[in-house]
Every structure is written in C-alpha cells, then in structure tokens.
Amino acid sequence: MKKSIYISLFLSLALLGGCSTVDTTKDKENLLESPNTNDKAIIEVVSPTTEVTIYFIRPSEILTADQGIWLSVDDKKIGKLQNAGDFETKITSGNYELSTKGVFGLGFSPRSAIFEQGVCQFSKDFNLKNESYYFKVVHVQHKAPAVLGFCGKYEIVEISESEYSALSVD
C-alpha cells in the first residue's frame, strides 16, 4: 500500500512538473532592455576560447645587430628577440596589444623622455582568434633628430606562414 502511494505521488509530481515551463529567454531579454532593475542576475556571453600560437621572427640587419627587442602582450613582457632570431608563445584567443621596445646592446634600456613618450616603442592591436599567427619584427627609423639616430621603432607586421618559413631558412 505504501509503495503504491509513493508511486502515485511521484507520478503526480512528475506530471505537474512537466506541465509547468519557464521561459528564461524572456527574462533575459527583459533584463537586457532594462538593466536598472533590482535583479541580481548576470547575463554573460561566453565565446569558446582556443589556444593561439604566435610566432615572431626578426630578419638579420647589420645596423641594428647589437640591439635586442622586448616583446610584450598587453604590456606584459613575454620575451626578448635578438637579431636574426625567432620566438614563439601560446596565449588564449582574444584581442591583444602586441608591442616592442628596443634594447641597446648589452641590454641597456634608456629612461629618457624620448623613450617614455614612445618614440622608440611600437604597439598595435590584433584580434587573435585562429590557431596560429606569424609576425615579422622590422626596424623602422623614426623622424627624431640625428642625435637620436641610434633609436628606431621595431614594428610588428603580420605575415603569412610561407613568408615566415622563408625567413627562418635564411
């Protein structure tokens, strides 16, 4: 007898639960339309994250052979790139600022106003969402006075995998 009562109670609850539906989509739409409500709900749109490998290569240049370059992602140093060198790292997909900062031979980074204003620095935003990206880091002389002729920007230029392979063979 007890067993049949429990079974009928369970079936009744299951049937009642199946009859009631909750439209959460409508609640989310209302929350998005009027975000000043007292609801504590947070709607988060999550895109799938993937691992991205970024490759950097610096072609050989005789005039800047003794200068190293600091590579940074969102102002965090990730490595140093020497003349005719290459470097790779992995990050998650997303929007990033990739930047370079020149380092003189012997690892000296000057702290003058020219450097702090970014004359010898370079940065650019990239949307990295594919599995891999290839970049060439090239020296570009800036238009500062001749006294500062030793300084220039190292620009980050996106290149194809085949161009990267050709540069790494040289």
Summary of the structure (lengths in Angstrom):
residues: 170
radius of gyration: 28.2
end to end distance: 87.2
largest distance: 100.7
contacts: 401
relative contact order: 0.16
helix: 28%
strand: 36%
